Amino acid sequence: MTDDIIDETPEIWGTGYSTDSSTVERDYDKFAETGTYDETFDEWGYVGPDTAAAIMRNYVPLASRVLDAACGSGLTGIALRRLGYTGITGIDISSSLLALAEQTGAYERVERVDMQVFPLPFADDEFDAVNFIGALTYFESGEILRDLCRIVRPGGHVVFSQRDDIMRERKYDVVLDGLERDGVWRRVFGTEPMPYLPHHPDYGDRIKVQYFVYEIV
């Protein structure tokens, strides 16, 4: 079953990923509709949601208004809720994944949003923090990060991950440092590359992930 879903959704994995939102939506809808989405990620050894939630807890108070951007089936929302966060909004492009996220009970609300369309449908300073895990791969530029900063109040935080191969190949540190030079945010935490999907055939030890926390200026 695992190999089947990789073959059926080739443009959301490994080096063949797409940054076209309709393609990403189609493939994640297809994956969600298998009924084995969470179980498959568990088989692949995916710990991103729990890792990101634990990192967020070090910087973001429990009473905060949190946006779980690209929330998928709600794995990160569940991890945040388990730590005591309650004011969580979830957004994703996949309606099928959002249906699963809503069933978790982790969110105050969920909403379908194409995050490739700017500005995002939220007011300036609407949130205290954003959690954006496992999805930056699908964005061609850093514009999404700039707009996420817009909707977080000064002093709030953006917690996100990026694949280490993309960090190298796209020189992504230049994007992150550029936002800092522009006075948008400042880095307060970053990890070395860590396991991402260690049991996924396209990732294994070849593709890892880094986590970052930035404070909005």
N, C-alpha and C positions, 0 to 999 in steps of 0.2 A: 504493500500500500504506500509506503514511504517513497519508494522509487517511482511509483505511478504518479504521485502528485507532483514530484519534481519534473517529470517528463511532461506533464499536462500544463505546468505553469512555469515554463523555462525563463521567462523574462522578469522574475522577481528574485532570482538566485545567482550567487557566484559572480562571475565576471560578465555574464550575459544580461545583467539587469537593465531595465528600461526606466527612463525618467518621464515617460508619457503617462499622464495621470489616468487616462482611459484604459491603458494596458494594465497598469498596476491594479486598478479597480476590478477589471475583468478577472485577473488571475487570483486576487485575494477573495473575490466572491466565490470563485470556483473552489478554492481551498476550503473556505468556510463551509460550503455546502456539502463537503464530504462527511461532515459530522465528527471528524477526528482531528480538528485543528489543534486544540490544546494538547491532546495526547501525543500528537506528532512532534510538537515542539519540545515536549518533555522527553521523548525518545532521543531527540537531537542534543539534549543536555543544555537547553536554553535557560540561563539564569539571569538574563538581562533585566526583567521586571523587578525581581527581588534585589538585585544589585543596585539598580537605580533608585528604588524606594529607600534602601538603607542609606545611600549617599544623600538623598534629599533630606532625610530625617536629621542630618547633621547641620543643615542650613535653614530649613523651612519649618516654622512653627506649625503645630497640628491644626490650629484654627484657620489656617490659610485657605484662600480660594485658589485651587489648583486646576490648571488645564492639563489634561492628559491628551496630548496631541498625537494623532495617529495611534489611537488607543487599541486598535485591533479588537480582539475578542474580550478584552478587559483584564488581561493578565497583570498589567501594571496597576490598574485600578484596584484589583484585589490585593496586591502587595501593599499599596498605599493605605487601603482601608484597614488591613491587618495591623498596620503600625499606629492607626488612630486617626488618620485623615478622613474627613467626612464631606468637605465642600469641594467635591471633584466633578468637573465637567469633562466628558469624553467626546472627542471628535475623530472621525475617520472618513475616508472616501468610500469604504465598502459598507453598503447597507446590510449585507449578510453578516459581516463581523459585528456591526453595531447592534444587531438583534441579539447576538450572543453577549455582548458587553452589557446590554440593558438587563439581561437575565441574571447577571451576577449580583445586582443590588449594590454595587460599589459606587455608583454614580448618582449625583443629584439629577443630572440630565445628560443625554447623549444627542449628538447632532451630526448629520452627514455634512461634511465640508470638504471641498476640493482645495487642498492646501497649496495648489499651484496657482490659485487665483488670488490676487492681491488687490486691496488689503483684505486680510481675513475678517470675517464678519463679527468682530468684537471691538469694543471701544478702547481707546487709549487707557492704559493703567487698570484694565478691568480685573486682572488677576494678580495674585501675590507671587505665583510661581507657575512655571511650565515644566512639564515632564515630557520629553520628546525622545523616545527610545526605539532604536531599531528601524528607523524610517528615513533618516537623512540621506541614505543611499539614493533615494529616488528623486532627489532634487538637484537640478543642474547647477544652480548657483547658490550663493549665501543669502539671497533675498528673503528666503523663508526665516532664517535666523533673525534678520533685521526686523521683520514684521512681528515675530514672536516677542522680541524685545519691546516693541511698541505697546503691546497689550499687557505688559507686566509693569507694575508700578516701580518707580525708583526705589532702590533698596531691596527689591524682590530678586528672584533667581530663575535662571533657565538651566535646567539639567538635561543633558542630551548625550547621545552616543554617536560615534562615527567609526566605520570600519577602518582598520589600520592601513589596508591596501589603498583605499581612497585617500586617506590622509597623505600618503606618499605620492600617489600618482597624480592627484589633482593639486598637490602642494596646498592642502587645505589649511595648514597653519597660517598661510597668507590671508585667507578669508577671515579666520578668527582674529588674527592680529589686526587686520584692517578695521574691524568693528571696534576693537579696543582703541586704536589710534583715532577713530572718529568720535570717541567719547560716548559710545553707546553702552558699553559694558566693561567689566574688568574680570579677569580670570581669578577664581579663588581656589579651584581644585581641578586636577587632571590626573588621570591614571596612565600607566604604561599599557601597552597592548595586553589584553586579557582574552581568555577563551570566549568565543562567540557562540558558534553552533558546532561543538567539537565532534559530534557524531553524525553531522550532515556530510554527505560525500563531497560536496563542492567546497566545504569550509575546512573541517578538520583542524589541523595545526597550521594551515596555510593562510587563512583569513581570520584575524582576531578583531577585537573592538576596543576602543578607548572611550572612557566616560569623562565628561567635563561638567563643571559648575561655573557659571558666570553670574556676577551680580550686576543688576541694571544700575546705571549711573543716573 
